[in-house]
Amino acid sequence: MANVSKTEFGGMPAVQLTTDAVALVAVYDRGPRIASLAVAGGENLLLWKPGEYTRGDWDLMGGHRVWVTTPGADECEDTYTPDPQPAEVEIFDDGFRLTGAESPLNRTRRGVEVRAAGEDRLTVENFLINTGDMLYAGGIWALTCTLPGERARYAVPLGDGSGWDAATIVLFREWAGHGQGGFADPQISVQDDLLILDPRGVENKRAVQSHRGIIAMTDPARDITFAKKADVDPAGQYPVNCNIAFYVGPENFMVEMETMGPQQSLKPGQMLTHRETWLLRQGAERLSTGEALDGLFAPH
């Protein structure tokens, strides 16, 4: 059973969704952002520091945000607008929808709809609407800024288990003046069917083709497990052929858990959606195999 109500968070108007196991808060006066996620009675596992990390007028703030990718240039100026504008709010019995303002750059609106899907899980639907009178081509990039505790580990399953099994992993040495870990980064290892990140505060990122569409975090210090599972289109055109990514910030100020949707052309008025299932539960699961990550999302 979910409870949904308007509230305030960090001095900003917000909407809160709670179940017996999970509490989530989103703000909406500076674009649609999920600002807090916690087990019931627990601390926020998301970074939330408005004004701390900026790029020109754009403010990371933290939490969870909806970006867009464009074909051939995933991180471009389109991704950074129009965050400062208020979002529209709709509240339902089991969740809410926040729809951001129209971007003057590309005449699109982006937003997020969150609904309870069980005591320990939520459906997070990231969306993009073409509000102009011309075509728009792009995809959705959903980024969740987590705060890694001591000995936190992140894992992405690799492969599909077929007789011709393969996976794509894109390594970054440097991007836009960022990155220190390079290609041979001891924070990151490949196991039989998993890519593992043990964050040690060295800035780096990886993009991964994950047939299961899962990225998970286990945090023994807080005794929690958080995982996201995104819909995957086997025939979809994904940025650099990857649908999952992670970013490690300097000094572990955050680890971003990122999923990406396939890119497509939108006619005027069309909406593109990218659905994630979020699972958050007490207990630090052992992320040892791809099957174990699948098991997190098994019906219960």
HELIX and SHEET records of a PDB file:
HELIX    1   1 GLU A   77  TYR A   80  5                                   4    
HELIX    2   2 PRO A  239  ASN A  241  5                                   3    
HELIX    3   3 PRO A  250  ASN A  252  5                                   3    
HELIX    4   4 GLY A  290  LEU A  296  1                                   7    
SHEET    1   A 4 ASN A   3  PHE A   9  0                                        
SHEET    2   A 4 MET A  12  THR A  18 -1                                        
SHEET    3   A 4 VAL A  22  VAL A  27 -1                                        
SHEET    4   A 4 ARG A  33  VAL A  39 -1                                        
SHEET    1   B 2 THR A  54  ARG A  55  0                                        
SHEET    2   B 2 TRP A  58  ASP A  59 -1                                        
SHEET    1   C 6 HIS A  64  THR A  69  0                                        
SHEET    2   C 6 TYR A 136  THR A 146 -1                                        
SHEET    3   C 6 VAL A 255  MET A 260 -1                                        
SHEET    4   C 6 ILE A 244  VAL A 248 -1                                        
SHEET    5   C 6 ASN A 204  VAL A 208 -1                                        
SHEET    6   C 6 ILE A 169  LEU A 171 -1                                        
SHEET    1   D 3 HIS A  64  THR A  69  0                                        
SHEET    2   D 3 TYR A 136  THR A 146 -1                                        
SHEET    3   D 3 GLN A 264  LEU A 266 -1                                        
SHEET    1   E10 GLU A  88  ILE A  91  0                                        
SHEET    2   E10 GLY A  95  THR A  99 -1                                        
SHEET    3   E10 THR A 108  GLY A 118 -1                                        
SHEET    4   E10 ARG A 121  ASN A 130 -1                                        
SHEET    5   E10 MET A 271  GLN A 282 -1                                        
SHEET    6   E10 ILE A 224  ALA A 230 -1                                        
SHEET    7   E10 ILE A 214  ASP A 219 -1                                        
SHEET    8   E10 ARG A 153  PRO A 157 -1                                        
SHEET    9   E10 LEU A 194  LEU A 197 -1                                        
SHEET   10   E10 ILE A 188  VAL A 190 -1                                        
END                                                                             
